[in-house]
């Protein structure tokens, strides 16, 4: 008999809106995903955090560090002088120009961790970043320092959004995004391991720029050419007015939600002999 292999299927953006959170919680109840990351600076986080508590031992529940959407949890005059976090392109530019204020970034990371624990009642099981901001220069070092100060080494795992070039090129969808993020993440896993943290080994789930590509094709590609400890990200959710005011990707989230609930997704996992697990062993 062919044995099953394991993979983490992580739904990003819990707390982005009520509709996104509700869709993710429903999938977790069905066993159709195995982890989710929470955006604790967003208003919907406190409203929907209680829905995760019954799922604590069934899925991994982590912090989805957010430095690009909504407002920070306290004043950040350098990064967010208007009171709103900058779009990704501005954050990336500041990061690679080495202009990010170390103390500001550390302070916001600490606040988002506190907001997670205050609402959820325990520390996150893992840390990753909205739009992969946790691997950027000036953010990764601040993150590792905060986590070490809190004694999280050996207690939480970190997402490495990089994958091998060959694996990326063998997937027909999302190659450009995957290669770009992998370049930003270069060296992150090595630094995380040196600081005492484990990471996934293998990463997929990038959606194409063409949002009309069917969800089943995205997941068929994502669950191919997997690494040794693979993590597949996804972005399901119900559309609502709150989400429409924050993110242009609304219908694609609904399509992912519908596919992940479908018999077709269960058949994909069965055909590829994949079992979903909540975290890195």
C-alpha positions as CSV (number, residue, x, y, z in Angstrom):
1,X,0.0,0.0,0.0
2,X,1.3,3.5,-0.9
3,X,1.8,5.5,2.3
4,X,0.4,9.0,2.8
5,X,2.7,12.0,2.8
6,X,2.0,15.1,4.9
7,X,1.5,18.7,4.0
8,X,0.4,21.9,5.8
9,X,-2.4,23.7,4.1
10,X,-2.5,27.2,5.6
11,X,-5.3,29.7,5.0
12,X,-3.9,33.2,5.3
13,X,-5.7,36.4,6.4
14,X,-7.9,35.2,9.3
15,X,-9.3,38.4,10.8
16,X,-9.1,40.4,7.5
17,X,-12.9,40.6,7.5
18,X,-15.7,38.7,9.1
19,X,-16.4,36.9,5.8
20,X,-12.9,35.7,5.4
21,X,-12.7,34.5,9.0
22,X,-16.0,32.7,8.7
23,X,-15.0,30.8,5.6
24,X,-11.7,29.7,7.1
25,X,-13.4,28.5,10.3
26,X,-15.8,26.5,8.3
27,X,-13.0,24.8,6.3
28,X,-11.2,24.0,9.5
29,X,-14.2,22.4,11.0
30,X,-14.5,20.2,7.8
31,X,-10.8,19.2,8.0
32,X,-10.1,20.9,4.7
33,X,-7.2,23.0,5.9
34,X,-4.8,22.5,8.7
35,X,-3.5,25.9,9.7
36,X,-4.4,29.6,9.6
37,X,-2.6,32.9,10.3
38,X,-4.3,35.8,12.0
39,X,-4.1,39.5,11.2
40,X,-4.4,40.8,14.7
41,X,-4.2,44.5,13.8
42,X,-7.5,44.3,11.9
43,X,-10.9,45.1,13.6
44,X,-12.4,41.7,12.6
45,X,-9.7,39.8,14.6
46,X,-11.2,40.5,18.0
47,X,-14.8,39.8,16.7
48,X,-13.8,36.4,15.2
49,X,-11.0,35.2,17.4
50,X,-13.4,33.2,19.6
51,X,-14.3,31.0,16.7
52,X,-10.8,29.7,16.6
53,X,-10.6,28.5,20.3
54,X,-12.5,25.2,19.7
55,X,-10.0,24.5,16.9
56,X,-6.8,24.9,18.9
57,X,-5.8,21.3,19.0
58,X,-7.0,20.5,15.4
59,X,-5.2,23.1,13.4
60,X,-2.1,25.3,13.7
61,X,-3.1,28.9,14.6
62,X,-0.4,31.5,14.1
63,X,0.3,35.2,13.7
64,X,0.1,36.6,10.1
65,X,2.3,39.6,10.7
66,X,0.8,42.6,8.9
67,X,2.7,45.7,7.9
68,X,0.8,46.6,4.7
69,X,-2.9,46.6,5.4
70,X,-5.1,48.7,7.7
71,X,-3.7,50.6,10.7
72,X,-0.9,49.8,13.1
73,X,-1.8,49.1,16.7
74,X,0.1,52.2,17.8
75,X,1.6,55.3,16.2
76,X,4.4,54.5,13.7
77,X,5.5,58.0,12.5
78,X,8.2,56.7,10.2
79,X,6.3,53.7,8.6
80,X,2.7,55.0,8.9
81,X,2.8,58.8,9.2
82,X,-0.9,59.0,8.0
83,X,-2.0,56.3,10.5
84,X,-2.3,53.7,7.7
85,X,0.2,51.1,6.9
86,X,1.9,51.5,3.5
87,X,1.2,49.4,0.4
88,X,3.6,46.5,-0.2
89,X,5.7,48.2,-2.9
90,X,6.5,51.1,-0.5
91,X,7.4,48.8,2.3
92,X,9.7,46.7,0.0
93,X,11.4,49.9,-1.2
94,X,12.0,51.2,2.3
95,X,13.3,47.7,3.4
96,X,15.8,47.3,0.6
97,X,17.0,50.9,1.1
98,X,17.6,50.0,4.8
99,X,15.3,52.8,5.9
100,X,13.0,50.9,8.2
101,X,13.1,52.0,11.8
102,X,14.2,48.9,13.9
103,X,12.4,50.1,17.1
104,X,9.2,50.9,15.3
105,X,9.1,47.5,13.6
106,X,9.9,45.6,16.8
107,X,7.2,47.5,18.6
108,X,4.5,46.7,16.1
109,X,5.6,43.0,16.0
110,X,5.3,42.9,19.8
111,X,1.9,44.6,19.7
112,X,0.5,42.2,17.2
113,X,1.8,39.2,19.2
114,X,0.2,40.7,22.3
115,X,-3.1,41.2,20.4
116,X,-2.9,37.5,19.4
117,X,-2.4,36.2,22.9
118,X,-4.9,38.6,24.5
119,X,-7.7,37.4,22.2
120,X,-6.7,33.8,21.7
121,X,-5.5,33.0,25.2
122,X,-2.1,31.4,24.2
123,X,0.9,32.1,22.1
124,X,0.8,31.4,18.3
125,X,2.0,28.1,17.1
126,X,3.7,29.7,14.1
127,X,4.6,33.1,12.6
128,X,4.4,34.2,9.0
129,X,3.8,37.5,7.2
130,X,1.0,39.0,5.2
131,X,2.5,39.4,1.7
132,X,5.6,37.6,3.1
133,X,6.7,40.8,4.9
134,X,8.4,38.8,7.6
135,X,11.3,37.9,5.4
136,X,12.2,41.5,4.3
137,X,15.4,43.2,5.4
138,X,14.8,45.1,8.6
139,X,11.8,43.0,9.4
140,X,13.3,39.5,9.6
141,X,16.0,40.6,12.1
142,X,13.5,42.5,14.2
143,X,11.1,39.5,14.2
144,X,13.8,37.1,15.3
145,X,14.9,39.4,18.1
146,X,11.4,39.9,19.4
147,X,10.7,36.1,19.3
148,X,14.0,35.3,21.1
149,X,13.3,37.9,23.8
150,X,9.9,36.2,24.4
151,X,11.5,32.7,24.7
152,X,9.7,31.5,21.6
153,X,12.6,29.5,20.1
154,X,11.7,25.9,20.1
155,X,8.1,26.7,20.8
156,X,6.9,28.2,17.5
157,X,7.9,27.5,13.9
158,X,8.4,30.1,11.1
159,X,7.2,30.1,7.5
160,X,9.9,30.1,4.8
161,X,8.2,31.2,1.6
162,X,11.0,30.1,-0.6
163,X,11.2,26.8,-2.6
164,X,13.7,25.2,-4.9
165,X,13.9,26.7,-8.4
166,X,13.3,23.4,-10.1
167,X,10.1,22.7,-8.1
168,X,8.9,26.2,-8.9
169,X,9.5,25.9,-12.6
170,X,7.8,22.5,-12.7
171,X,4.5,24.1,-11.5
172,X,2.6,25.8,-14.3
173,X,1.0,28.5,-12.2
174,X,2.5,31.4,-10.1
175,X,6.1,31.0,-11.2
176,X,6.9,34.7,-11.4
177,X,5.6,35.4,-7.9
178,X,7.3,32.3,-6.4
179,X,10.7,33.2,-7.9
180,X,10.4,36.9,-6.7
181,X,9.4,35.9,-3.1
182,X,12.1,33.3,-3.0
183,X,14.6,35.9,-3.9
184,X,13.4,38.2,-1.1
185,X,13.5,35.2,1.3
186,X,17.0,34.1,0.5
187,X,18.8,33.3,3.7
188,X,15.8,33.5,5.9
189,X,15.6,29.8,6.8
190,X,19.3,29.7,7.6
191,X,18.9,32.7,10.0
192,X,15.8,31.2,11.6
193,X,17.5,27.9,12.2
194,X,20.5,29.6,13.7
195,X,18.2,31.4,16.1
196,X,16.6,28.1,17.2
197,X,13.5,28.0,15.0
198,X,12.3,25.3,12.6
199,X,10.7,26.1,9.3
200,X,8.8,24.3,6.6
201,X,10.9,23.0,3.7
202,X,8.9,23.5,0.5
203,X,6.4,26.2,-0.3
204,X,3.6,26.6,-2.9
205,X,0.2,28.0,-3.5
206,X,1.0,31.2,-5.4
207,X,-2.0,32.4,-7.4
208,X,-1.5,33.8,-10.9
209,X,-1.9,37.5,-11.7
210,X,-4.8,36.4,-13.9
211,X,-7.6,35.9,-11.2
212,X,-9.8,34.1,-13.7
213,X,-7.7,30.9,-13.5
214,X,-9.9,28.3,-11.9
215,X,-9.2,27.3,-8.3
216,X,-8.9,23.6,-9.1
217,X,-5.9,24.4,-11.4
218,X,-4.2,26.5,-8.8
219,X,-4.5,23.7,-6.2
220,X,-3.5,21.0,-8.6
221,X,-0.3,22.9,-9.3
222,X,0.2,23.8,-5.6
223,X,0.1,20.2,-4.5
224,X,2.7,19.0,-7.0
225,X,6.5,18.9,-6.7
226,X,6.3,19.2,-2.9
227,X,9.3,19.7,-0.7
228,X,10.3,17.5,2.3
229,X,8.1,19.5,4.8
230,X,5.8,21.3,2.5
231,X,3.5,24.2,3.2
232,X,0.7,25.2,0.8
233,X,-0.9,28.6,1.3
234,X,-4.4,29.5,0.3
235,X,-6.7,32.5,0.6
236,X,-10.3,31.4,0.9
237,X,-13.2,33.4,2.3
238,X,-16.7,34.8,1.8
239,X,-17.0,38.2,0.1
240,X,-18.4,41.0,2.2
241,X,-18.3,44.8,2.1
242,X,-15.5,44.9,4.6
243,X,-13.3,42.8,2.4
244,X,-14.2,44.7,-0.8
245,X,-12.9,47.9,0.9
246,X,-9.6,46.2,1.7
247,X,-8.6,43.9,-1.1
248,X,-9.3,43.5,-4.8
249,X,-9.2,39.7,-4.5
250,X,-12.8,38.9,-3.5
251,X,-14.2,36.5,-6.1
252,X,-11.0,34.5,-6.1
253,X,-11.4,33.9,-2.4
254,X,-14.9,32.7,-2.8
255,X,-13.8,30.4,-5.6
256,X,-11.1,28.9,-3.4
257,X,-13.5,28.5,-0.5
258,X,-16.0,26.6,-2.8
259,X,-13.3,24.4,-4.2
260,X,-11.8,23.5,-0.8
261,X,-15.2,22.5,0.4
262,X,-15.9,20.3,-2.7
263,X,-15.6,16.6,-3.2
264,X,-13.1,17.4,-5.9
265,X,-10.5,18.7,-3.4
266,X,-11.0,15.6,-1.2
267,X,-10.4,13.5,-4.3
268,X,-7.3,15.4,-5.2
269,X,-5.8,14.8,-1.7
270,X,-6.7,11.1,-1.9
271,X,-5.3,10.7,-5.4
272,X,-2.0,12.2,-4.4
273,X,-2.0,10.4,-1.0
274,X,-1.7,13.6,1.0
275,X,-2.7,14.0,4.6
276,X,-3.0,17.5,6.0
277,X,-1.1,18.3,9.3
278,X,-1.2,21.4,11.5
279,X,2.5,22.2,11.6
280,X,6.2,21.4,11.2
281,X,7.2,18.3,13.2
